[in-house]
Amino acid sequence: MDSTAPLLIFYARNDALGDGLLRLPALRAARTAFPQSHIVYGTMGNSSLTGVLRKHAALLIDDFRPVTPLSAVLAEFKTRGAQTTLVDFRTGVPGLLVTGLQLIGRGVRYEPNFAGYMLSWRPGVRWTLRPEHNAWRYHRLVERLAGRHLPFDHRLDVPQAARALARQLRGADQRPLILLGGNAKGNKFMGDAQVAAVAGNLIDAGYRVLYLVTPGRGPSPQTLAAKEARLQLVGPELGLDAEAFGDLLLALGEMAAAYVGMEGGLGHLFATVMTPTVIINNGANMERWRPLSNTVEVVTAPRRGRSAKVSDTPAEAIIEATHRLLAASRRDHALPR
């Protein structure tokens, strides 16, 4: 590390897949605005930016420090006299206030997350309202540092090898493609009968449906095969590592007419290739967590909070939303060649 280069540190609690995806536009903006800075990304917990999303973040970040206290990150990288800026993605004004107080006199410019951004207000800085979507909140913090508007780009590149594999999986079947995902952590997973009913309806309507087998709780391949034999499953049987499987999902998303699944990482992943999406939500704030695709239908589970289950959502409501989405026939990108 060049000890004379300005140091720019980003710090977060942890990054599930969706969190990491929503931070990428801000990191791109930072690399654009501060090309000479040494950029460090640290987290209290694990980060998808050091795992499945590592190659997408590698050109934006010089050093990763997941599962590392902020004090340790500062001790390792901050050098005497060098310009140092800390962008704090964590939430909670009390915690941000404590961090701000701890940094007083240490020569660190502190830019905490909205709504705690007033902790770093400086005379002459124009007042701005808090952006509601999390991706724009993170991006706005970088714009405040740069003092100007910066490009917002949440898209991911799709390797040609992944596109070739996606075309191979699709084969000669030219029916419109629907991607269906039901595995997740907590109460977000879909039920066997729910997935089978949605898949069966769409297949009857003339669509090709692929079920994406991803980590987490949810329908088992064996149960789905028994309930809806026409449903094709894509997952571990391909023998791909996490990075290659993620690339395949992006390629499938490019060619799909829609993705249907729960609020969470897969919805945000498919938004990076602008796949029209049906999201089943069990309580997340859609103003802050809505996928960044411009074509989204949201179906809300019957209950909210800790007891809310995506699997309680009537299959009929998911099917109706999917057909509404498909009837609109809107895409945000051209189909890949």
Secondary structure, 3 states (H helix, E strand, C coil): CCCCCCEEEEEECCECHHHHHHHHHHHHHHHHHCCCCEEEEEECCCEHHHCCCHHHHCCCCCEEECCCCHHHHHHHHCCCCCCEEEEECCCCHHHHHHHHHHCCCCCEEEEECCCHHHHHCCCCCCCCCCCCCHHHHHHHHHHHHHCCCCCCCCCCCCCHHHHHHHHHHHCCCCCCEEEEECCECCCCCCCHHHHHHHHHHHHHCCCEEEEECCCCECCCHHHHHHHCCCCEEECHHHCCCHHHHHHHHHHHHHHCCEEEEECCHHHHHHHCCCCCEEEEECCCCHHHHCCCCCCEEEEECCCCCCCCCHHHCCHHHHHHHHHHHHHHCCCCCCCCC
